[in-house]
Amino acid sequence: FRFQECSRKIVLGPCAPSSPKHFVDMAEPDYYSLIGVDRNATLHEIRSKFRAKVLAEHPDKGGDPKKFQMMNKAYNILTDQEKRRRYDSTGRAEKSAEEEFVEGFGGGRLHFEPRAKDADEKAVVSLENRIITQPASHEDGFAEWLRQRDQSSMVLTDKDFMKTHLFNSAELATKVNHSGPVQHVLGSPKTDAYGQVMGGAVQVQAKPRPLKKTIDHDEVLVRMLAVPVDDSMIYADLKKSGVCLGMTGVGRIEQAGSRIEDLRQEDAVIILPKPTKFSSEKPVGTARTLVPCNEEDVIKVPAEILEELTPEQISLTPTIVSAYIVLEQYGSKLSPGDSVLMNAAHLSASGSALLQLCKLLKLKPLCILSLPGAPKSVVKGEYGSKSAWQDADTRQASPPTVRAQYERISELLVTMGAEEVFPDAVALLRWRDRNQRMLPKLALDGIATRDSVEQLIHCVQAGDKETQILVYGHGAAQPIEVSPPLLAAWGGKINGFNIARWVHSSSANIKKLMAVMENITKLVRSNKFVCDTVLYKVGEDAVSDAFSRAADPADSTQVVLIFPTLQEEKQTSDEEARKEKQRLALAAEQEAARRKEEEERDKLKNEWLNLLFSDQSVAAMSPEGPVPVTYECGNMNSPKQLLVFVGDNARVENVVLKDLPASLDSKVGLLSAAWSEHPAGEAFAEFNLKAPEVVDGSWYLRDRVAFENHDLDLLHDIELLGRSLVETMESRLNEFGLNWSQVSIIGFGKGAGVALYAALFKLFPIPLKSMILFCPVVPFPNFLGERIQHLQASPALLKVFLVWGNRSRCTPGSYRQLLAQILRKSQYVHCTPDTIPDADHVFDSKSLGVLNQILPLCLGK
């Protein structure tokens, strides 16, 4: 581009006409010029020109090899349509890594065609350049300016308006007078072993929980009196634990927000929130003593109803009015004597209300009574066909307990107004076929299971006779499954009804809600309508029992939760606080006592550990006699040197030692000391070397802080065994006239550990000549290293040969490294480690072969 100055204006324009070669990326050459064709050359022209030029440029005829190679590349690209198109548009023949990734990701759904080079030259991305290069209206510039602004700062929500523009809602908040926690009925979903939600009835518990500190200007605080336990609570679709349940209930106003004008303290209200604000997954949470909610979520109860009905009866207002409206709206074309089909007449107050209202309206309810444990015959097939139900197997009998429940509930339903009761849809169709009865035009589904609607379709008239099915209850909240052919053959309507949505759809419906309840009140007063309820007080009665009874299809009584008064809540809270204070004080006292006991125990433990292997130890004061000798060989009359074998199993190891005298010098004697037969060795001999803590090395790594009583006992036994071994050897040395520097010890396993403890703690008066230890099991090397650091160094070095079996699991690598490190740190020990290939934790012929090789190094000439 070039800049042209003209009348104080700067005009941007192209400096020269567009030329194709300007669009070629400089990273690649101009392939067209290499072959000598134009950019719009045909494939035939490219091939002809290439053949003529490639002969002249061939390296065999003196051509440049690099140019010849480039010509071949140009020919391959220009004769490939895809590569030529990409080269013409972008100047590049090959795809970049980014382009290949985008084309391969998700099947290329994010792939886009690269923009041509001429489009890049013409593109203008800044507002300033766009205004300069082309005329634009004021509206276009203003719209562009708006698009480039941060629109988040320009959005004003209703909350922002209430807080900053009309008044400050935070300043109008009202402090909640009750400061303590109140009872909450909390629900949690059932989960499997992997934490996945299983569905079905929720798990419940009652716990005191704190309230929020304030209520907003448009909120009220309701002191709950009664909450009915309905399906929306039992089968709540919860995603997390600890959710307060309840979508409705009756209570009295405890506190009102600063801008509430129509409600006063102690006014009785029914909580019935809008269904758009709350759901089964996130209920309003009426099952608690105090409930904060919006003014629009409560309905004031008239005084006439308060005088006649109890709080638990008033809490059933949504359920009773729902039954009334269902029959009024969807049964408007029914005449007295017509049938109504129900499948939840036996469940709680909703079924009871529908039955009693049908009886008052002279309708004939047909009830399907499905109980858990009873065999269920299902109608499957074409609508209106006998084959759909004739082939069903009805021979299976119900268990006696289920049969007794069925008879009891059936008798109750008939008393309340039911014409006939059937165990399932097949039984109803058989009854209808025998009696030539008309099927009902209205069916009410209150259980809402997967196949409930499908079974009702088979039991009602065809859709051309204005037949409809109404789902009015929350039920088990399972998805409705109806096959499309069945629905099309039936041709009726499936409707849904929600009392909360109906109430809030019109202000007139709120008045009608109370008008209906006033009529029901009159019926209750004249004993024409009965509300059978059972009460459970939260905080005193088991809430889980209440939910179990409400979920039991065999129990038609409506379960209602009642709540303690605020005075009872305060007393409970104070009592809980007092108990908590006492519990904390007791816990602090127990903790102090535990710490004191632990300190005393640690003090005694440290004193005991410091006394071990000293002249003041219990083992030194009360020795238990010498270790028995089980085998002798070699020169045992007047030896010049003495070998002492200390193993774990004398009977097995003595057999191996019988082959040793042949390689011994005639001046050397050998004896085998069986420490495991000594009284002090019983516990150490029974110690399991295959225990997990031994195999993983954690037992060896214990230090004095982690020592338990049995560890202290084990160290005491090892000291006793060491002193008994010294006593055994000392008597023989006196007998042969030898000194300690003429003694070498051969050890294996636990016996090697006992001998090493005795040597390092200087239980022998002077250092031994040498020690050959096979797979030594030395308990607690950390303690051993800690103690020997404080011992006085000896003038003579003790030669120690450590021989490990590389397959020995009871002497893990971490323990071997630790023991070798501790021995190297000792000032009077010279340690030489070795390993026997393919050797287990056993003293056998392989060990004997290694012993024969080491003995000359120990015994000398």
ABEGO torsion letter per residue (X at the ends): XBBBBBGGBBBBBBABBBBAAAABBAABBBAAAAAGBBAABBAAAAAAAAAAAAAAABAAAGBBAAAAAAAAAAAAAAABAAAAAAAAAAGBABBBAAAAAAAABGGGAABBBBBBAAAAAABBABAAAAAAABBBBAAAAAAAAAAABBAAAABBBAAAAAAAAABBAAAABBBBABABBBBBBBBBBBBBAAGBBAEEBBBBBBBBBBBBABBBAABBBBBBABBBBBAAAAABBBABBGBBBEABEBBBBABBBAABAABBBGBBBBBBBBAAABBAABBAGABBABBBBBAAABBBBBAAAAAABBAAAAAAAAAAAAAAAAAAAAAAABBBGBBBBBAAAABEAAAAAAAAAAAAAGBBBBBBBBBBGBBBBBBBEBBGBAAAAAABBAABBBBAAAAAAAAAAAAAAAAAGBABBBABAAAAAAAAAAAGBBBBABBBBAAGBAAAAAAAAAABBBAAAGBBBBBABAEAGBBBBBBAAAAAAAGBBBBBBBAAAAAAABAAAAAAAAAAAAAAAAAAAAGABBBBBBBBBBGABBAAAAAAAAABAABABBBBBBBBBAAAAAAAAAAAAAAAAAAAAAAAAAAAAAAAAAAAAAAAAAAAAAABGBAABAAAABBAEBBBBABBBEBAABBABBBBBBBABAAAAAAAAAAAAAABBAABBBBBBBAAABAAAAAAAABBAABAAAAAGAAAABBAAABBAAAAAAAAAAAAAAAAAAAAAAAAAAAAGBBAAABBBBBBEAAAAAAAAAAAAGABABBBABBBBBGBBBBGAAAAAAAAAABBBBABBBBBBBBBBAABAABBAAAAAAAAAAAAABAABBBBBBBBBGBBBBBBAAAAAAAAAAAAAAAEX
